[in-house]
Amino acid sequence: MCGIYGFFDRTGRELSAQTLAAMDTSLVHRGPDDSGAFSAAGVAIGNRRLSIIDLAGGHQPFVSDDGRIALVQNGEIFNHVELRVELQRQGVRFHSDHSDTEVLLRLYEREGLGFLPRLNGMFAIAIWDGRDPENPQLHLVRDRIGVKPLFVHDDGRQVLFGSEIKAVLAALPGRPKLDLPALQHYLAYNYAPPPFTLLAGVRHVMPGTVLTVDGAGSHIRRWWSLAEQTPAPQTFTVWQEEFLDLLDDAVNLRLRADVPFGAFLSGGVDSSTVVALMARHVREPARTFCIGFPDPRFDESPYAREAAQRFGATHRERIVQPDMLDDWAKVLWHCDQPHGDASFMPTRSVSQLAVQDVKVVLTGDGGDELFAGYDKYASFMADPALRDLPAADFARHYVEHTGLFGAQARAALFQPWLRAKLADVDSVRDVAAPWFEQAAHFDRINQMLFLDMMLLLPGNNLVKPDRMGMSVSLEARTPFLDWRMMEFAYRTPGDAKLKDGDKKHWFKRAVEPLIGADLAHRKKQMFTVPIGEWFRGPRKAWLAALLFAPNALGARLFEADTVRKLFDDHVCGAANHTRELRALAALELWARQFEPELPA
């Protein structure tokens, strides 16, 4: 786990040493153990390292013996052992003992970018290839589903990249500008859906793609697509066997580390399954971590304790005060963008607990998006008529049902000048519809899950474990997002995932012998805090001061009467506008730190 950064200038100009140092410093929390950089004419790639594998020999960048290729990565290649053995049989010599990053370099030397589908891991990779001095190239590669982040800014002359937006901003002159279409999308989805960010000109390198930059320009190539799967009828018994075998191997691979490791454990079906499989493969008791709250409505610690005891884990928990709003600004600083999701704050708290004992944790992230674990899926599909809607109508209904501000609500929120600026921006047509088109061969259940895999995971739900873990230099690994499990999940018909309102229908039956009926079938409890109640009580004045400050970003963007009505109706209990107010508050806290300029 690391942070990477760098630049490529098509005219051969250099970034100053001070600028490169600022990019490096911006990522220290991602890699406090080591740093390194490689530079050539008009290019530099750098790395901040959190040492997990080959502690002594894994220093980055790795450079080819002839000095014409250099490579850095953020992440881990879990099948690096098998890949190294294969290369050694072919006569390839290694200089490190067992670094996964050197395996990437040696694969690229032999196969070019053709090696990417062979990787099982989470990664963002930068490769400078100067073998053709007339046309040196920079390749920026992102893993299949975006477990590891990667951002880029291209002004036509110079390309800047980094694991976090703040690394890119460190090399840009002046204040960043607010991206108005991305703002609309943020208010539609409750997060900025990739490739958008709230800062103009800064974009995600999309999951499953490689961005190649050279003197003539840039081009993007997709090297993996989840949409290539085709669901097929299956029997439960055959499905269960393959599911458990795949997940067991995915967990086992993710235990490869030269440092202490553990797991987040809530007592929910996903984390309990991961810990149950983990316990099979460790010599000592698995280490598990959980935070709890005094309010039993939000406290999962008793279930976590039960699961830990069942699996013989060494369990550590901490009961924390639920009001974490004083930490919210710091959370958003680490995210680089506003997020209306309140669960980032408790995720940071459990990360702070775990990092006291371990450097790596396994998590259950991805299970809900793969196998229909959220209540929103059941509530949306409760109307059978939705399955028969034309594709475009189905997509619009799903986004409106699961999103934040609908089209009419946004129109009422925006000041006239902003409404006019965004008149031609459609957050369904421009963001969701292309993904639904790729998923046209899936059934309706898998179509909505596919959208969340492509947008919600890299835009929000994977940002959470990455940024909150990295904020305290803790690596999070996600067995459910092993590429084999993802492809398997999309060969599974939707009715096996969501049947008559039963979420994770086959999943829960499959793991019941492993974790017990109580854990397999307990009602899902969201990992969150009661911000809406605080907004009506002890945090009412805090929220009002934030939203209605004369210098608030919202004062320049939104109709004051509309925001005031949202606030008043919520505070008096006439309506529950927790999600809307939470998103507006996150936007303000973010803007205070990043100070974006409004475009002309």
Secondary structure by P-SEA (a helix, b strand, c coil): ccccccccccccccccaaaaaaaaaaacccccccccccccccbbbbbbbcccccccccccccccccccccccccccccaaaaaaaaaaaacccccccccaaaaaaaaaacccccccccccccbbbbbbbcccccccbbbbbbcccccbbbbbcccccbbbbcccaaaaaaacccbbbbbaaaaaaaaaccccccccccccccccccccbbbbbcccbbbbbbccccccbbbbbbcaaaaaaaaaaaaaaaaaaaccccccbbbbbcccaaaaaaaaaaaacccccbbbbbcccccccccaaaaaaaaaaaaccbbbbbbcccccccaaaaaaaaacccccccaaaaaaaaaaaaaacccbbbccccccccccccaaaaaaacccccccccaaaaaaaaaaacccccaaaaaaaccaaaaaaaccccccccccaaaaaaaccccaaaaaaaaaaacccccccccaaaaaaaacbbbbbbccccaaaaaaaaaccccccccccccaaaaaaaaccccccccccccccccccaaaaaaaccaaaaaaaaaccccccccccccaaaaaaaaaaaaaccccaaaaaaaaaaaaaaaaaccccccc
